């Protein structure tokens, strides 16, 4: 059953994991690896003892073989919303602390859903606006996926249901929008490890014994405040604000969706009132993000414009606010540039 269900996914998934774990920008290989990557993350979400128990609890099957069959149909359950989220691959190459792994390799973090709050095996945390997906790719790289609504409004109530939350529906993903290159500080890596450990079912693994106890070194271990400095958010200045995507095919068919996967005909398709409100909140969020992340490593995106454009734009704002010295002064902060 393991070979039948996971053989193809594992074969292609291991290639995708290696590629994204060393991600350095878009390529044709990335295009070919994206779908296997999403399928692999979906499989890793459910192929654990916790995942199997979750399926039994929510689908009501007590038969183990039936649970495995149900699991195969759930591999793509979160793929749609993962593909509509904002992806960032962060690194721990310059940190003495490295990422640990757990028996729940696909970890959900929501600052308002505390470990042990829900009776095992838990509820459906992922569909909540404030839930991030954290998936270590190696000891030195980790994928973080954030719902677009949270990126546009980090003050949004984290327990609200994500706009148009659904599964098994066609969607589109902009591969050039993946952020990468940000080097986390040691305390940031430790906070991620703390989340991974708290969300593990029974086992974690690390390269050395001390790394098994991140809570001993985390400065702020209070769950609701772990991301107060927004370190889990991508660079908001490098997230485009757009209404959606359209495509035409050789057979004459067409596809269109707005930023939340709503198709033409949906009563809220390209909701102008919602977009206007989110745009104002997003502009405020960008400024607040810049203040919180002054002097920190910045990620990059593949864009028609140079990344320095976004960095300069943010730098000008921070200089205007007096948070960063102007160019030419002795106190000039040179850390506001994307990591090479």
N, C-alpha and C positions, 0 to 999 in steps of 0.2 A: 504493500500500500504506500509506503514511504517513497519507494522508487517510482511508482506509478504517478503519485500526486506531485512529487517534488523534483523528479529527475530533470525535466526540461528547465524548470524554474531555477534550480540550483546551478545547472550548467551555464546558463546565460547570466544568472544573477551574480556568480562569483566574478565574472568578467566586468559586469557593470559596477559592482562594489569597488573593485580595484581601480577602475577608471574614475569614478566619482570621488574616491578616497584621495586621489592625487589630482583633483580637478584644477585645471589651469586655463579654462576658457572653452568656448564652443568649438566643436569639430564634428565631422561626419560620424566619427565613432560615438560621440555623445548622443547624436540623433538616434543611432541604432541601439544604444544602450538604455535610453530613457524608459521605454515601455518595460523591458526586462527588470529595470531597477524598481519601478513602481510595483510590478508583480512580486518581486522578491520581498520588498518591504511588507506587502500585504500578506505574503505567506509567513513571514517571520512574526507578524502580529498574532497569528492564530495557531502556529504549529507547536507552541509550547504547552506544558501542562495547564498553565493559567488560561491560555487561549482556548484550549479544548474545554476546560471547565466553564469558561464564559459562554461558549457555543451551547453547551448542554443546558446551562441555566436560562439563556435567553431564547433558545429554540425549542427547549423542552424535550430533548432527546436523552434518554438514559442509556441507549445502546451505543457502545464505543465505535463500532463500524459505521453506524449511521452518522455519528458525530464527525468521523473522518470525511464522509461523503458531503455532509453539510459544510465542512471546512473548505473543501475544494471549490464550492460555489461562493465562498466568502472572500476568496483571494483578492478580488477587485472591489471589495465593499467600500474601502476608503480611497480607492484610486482616483475617483472623480474629484473629491474635495482636496486630496493631496495635490492634484494637478492644477487646482485653482488657487492654491496657496502660494506664498512667497518663499522660495527656497534660498537658503544660505548654507554654504559649506565652510565651517570654521576650522581653525587649525590650532594644534598645541605644540608646534615644532619648536617654539622658543620658550616653552614652559617646562619646568622640571617635572611638573605633574602631567600625567598622560590620562587619556580616557579609559575608564574601566568598562567592563561589559557585564550584563546581568542575564538572568533567565527570562526576562521580559525585554528582549532587545529593542522592541519598538515601544518607547516610553512616552506616555502622555503627561504633560505638566500643565496644571491650571492652578493658579495661586489661591483659588477659592475652593478647590477640591483637595482636601487634605488626605495624606496617606492613612488608610485604615478607616476613613470616614464612612465609606460604603461597605456593606458586608460583602466579603469575598464571594464571587469573583468581580464584583463591582458593576457599575452601570456603563452607559455609553458616554464617556467623557469627551470623546473626540469631536462630537458635533457642536460642542459649546464654543462660543466665540473666543474665549480666553485660553483655549487649550492649544499648546504647542506640541508638535511631534519632535522628539529627540531620538536620533538613531546614529550611534557611533559607527563609523565606517572602518576605523582602525584606531590604534593607540594615539595617533596624532591628527585625526580628522573626524568630524562629526557633522551630520546633516541636521539642520533645524528647519522645520516647516511651520510657518505662521499663517493663520487665516488672514485674508486680505482685510476683513473688517477690523481686526485688531491692529493691523499695521496702519490703517487710516485713522483709527481712533483708539489709542492705547488706554484711554480712560473708560472705554465701553464696559458695561457690566459683564464680567467674564463668564457668568453662568447662563447668559442669554443664548438661545439657539442661533447658530450661524445662518445667515441669509441663504435660503434655498438649499438647506442641508439635505443631501440625498446621496444615493449610491447607484452604481451601474448605469450611468448616463453618459452620452458622448460629451466630450469637452475638448478644449484646446489649451496648449501650454506653450509659452514663449521661452524657448531654451536659452535665448540670449539674455534673459532677465535673471538668471541664477547668479547670486552674489557669491564671491569667493575671495580668498586671500587674507581674510582677517585673522590675525594671530591673537588668541586669547591670552590674558594674563593668568598666572598660576591660580589666583583666587577664583577666577571665572571658571577655569577647568574643574576646580574642586567643587564649585557649586553645582555644576552639571553632574559630576560624580555623586554628589550628595543626593540629587534628584533621582539618578539612576538607582542608587542603593535603596532609597526609601520606597521606590516603586517596584523593586524586585520582589518576586514571590518567595524565593528561598535562597538562591545562590547568586553570588557575584564573583568576578575574577579580575585579577590585576597583575601587573608585571612584578610588583613587589608587595610585601605584606603591609607596609605602612599605607599604601594606596587603598587598602580595603577599608580604611577608616577616615574618609574625607571629612566627616563631621567634626573631627578633632581639630582640623585646620581651617574650617570655614569661618570667616569673620562673623557673618550673619547667617545663622542656621534656621531662623524663623521662616516657615514655609511661605507665608504671604508676602514676605519682604525679600525673598531670594533674588527677585528681578527688579528691585526698586530702581536700579540704575539703568534698566532697559537693555542689559547686555545680551539678552536672548532675542531682541528685535534686530532685524536687518538694518542696514543703513537707509533710513527713511528718505534721505536726499537722493538716493539712487533707485527709488521705486517710482515708476511712472504712474501718473494718474490718467487712466483712460477708461472708456465706456465698454469696450469689448472687442470682439474679433469677428471678421466675416471671411468666408472662403467660397470659391467657386471651383467646380470639378469638371473634368473633361466630358463627362456624360451630361453636362448641363445642370446638374443638381447644385444646390447651394446650402451653406450652413452659416448660421449666425448665432451668436450668444453674447450676452453682456458680461460684465466682470464677475457676476455671481452665477454664471451658467444658465441664466434665464433666456429662453428662446423667444423669437417674435411670436406674439399671441399670448404670452404670459402677461397678466395684468400689471406686473411691475417691471416689464422689460425696459431697460435703460431708464429707470425711474429718475426723472430730472430733479425732483425735489430731494430725493435721497442723495443723489450725486452732489448737488449744491451744498447740502449740509455736511456731507463727508469731506468735500473739498476744503471747507473752512476749518474743520477739525484737523484734517491732515496737514494743512499749512501750520497750524499751531503745534501739532505733534512734531513736525520737522524741526521747528525752532527749539522745542523742549528737548528733543533727542540730541541736538547739537550741543546744548548746554550740559546735558548729562554725560556726554561722551567726549568732552574736550580732552585732548591729549591721548586718546585711545587709538588703537590700530583700526584702520578703516578697510572695509572690503571693497571689491571692484565688481563691475559688471561689464559685459561685452555690449557696447553701444556704438551708434554711429558717431557720437561725440566722445571726445577723450574724457576719461574719468576725472582728470584734473578740472574739467568744467564744473562738475558737481562739488568737488572739494573746494574750489575757489569761491563758489557761490555760498557755501556754508561758512567758509572762512571770513568772507566779507561781513556776513551777519554777526558772527562771533566777535569780530573786531569792532563792529558798530556797538555791540553790547558791552564792550570793554572786557570781554572774557579772554581775548587773545590779543597780544601786542601786535601793532601794525608792522608791516614789512619794513625792514631796515633798522628796526630798533634792536637793542641788545637782548631784549627779553622775548624776541620773536619765537613763537612755538612752531617748530618744523615737523611736529608729529601728525599734523592734519593732512597727511598725504596717504594715498592708498599704498599698502604694502606691495613691493615688487614681487 
